Amino acid sequence: MELHTIPVTNLLGGFLGGAIGLHGTIWVGAILSLFGFLPILLSPVRRIRRMPGPADVEGAPEGAPA
């Protein structure tokens, strides 16, 4: 998660805590955290078999970090 989503998730957690209680909110969070792997599973990252080579940067001096 990105840092800018923290206030949104805090508000959502507070709303859920008020609506369904603390224990229910903890269960919802635990169950939803089981699905945190899905973005990687569904992305092209999974199909990478080896590290790609460094990108060529035009105009960079020879030996300069990319």
C-alpha positions in Angstrom: 0.0 0.0 0.0 1.1 3.5 -0.7 1.4 6.0 2.1 -1.4 8.2 0.8 -3.9 5.4 1.4 -3.3 5.3 5.1 -5.8 8.1 6.0 -8.5 6.4 3.8 -7.9 3.0 5.5 -8.0 4.7 8.9 -11.3 6.2 8.2 -12.6 2.9 6.8 -11.4 1.0 9.9 -13.0 3.6 12.2 -16.3 3.3 10.3 -16.2 -0.5 10.4 -15.3 -0.5 14.1 -18.3 1.6 14.8 -20.6 -0.4 12.6 -19.7 -4.0 13.3 -17.4 -3.7 16.4 -13.8 -4.2 17.1 -13.6 -8.0 16.7 -15.6 -7.9 13.5 -13.3 -5.3 12.1 -10.2 -7.3 13.0 -11.7 -10.3 11.2 -12.5 -8.3 8.1 -8.9 -7.0 8.1 -7.4 -10.4 8.6 -9.5 -11.9 5.8 -8.8 -9.1 3.4 -5.1 -9.3 4.1 -5.1 -12.8 2.7 -5.8 -11.3 -0.7 -2.7 -9.0 -0.7 -0.9 -11.3 -3.1 -3.4 -10.9 -5.9 -1.9 -7.8 -7.5 1.4 -9.6 -7.9 -0.2 -12.9 -9.0 -2.2 -11.1 -11.7 0.7 -8.9 -12.9 3.4 -9.6 -15.5 6.0 -9.7 -12.7 5.2 -13.4 -12.2 6.3 -14.2 -15.8 9.8 -12.7 -15.4 12.3 -15.5 -15.5 15.5 -13.4 -15.4 16.5 -9.8 -14.6 16.3 -7.6 -17.7 19.5 -5.8 -18.7 20.2 -2.2 -17.9 18.4 0.5 -19.9 20.4 2.4 -22.5 20.4 6.1 -21.7 21.2 8.4 -24.6 23.7 11.1 -23.8 25.0 9.5 -20.6 28.8 9.3 -20.4 30.3 5.8 -20.7 30.4 4.1 -17.3 27.9 6.4 -15.7 25.2 4.8 -13.5 21.9 4.5 -15.3 
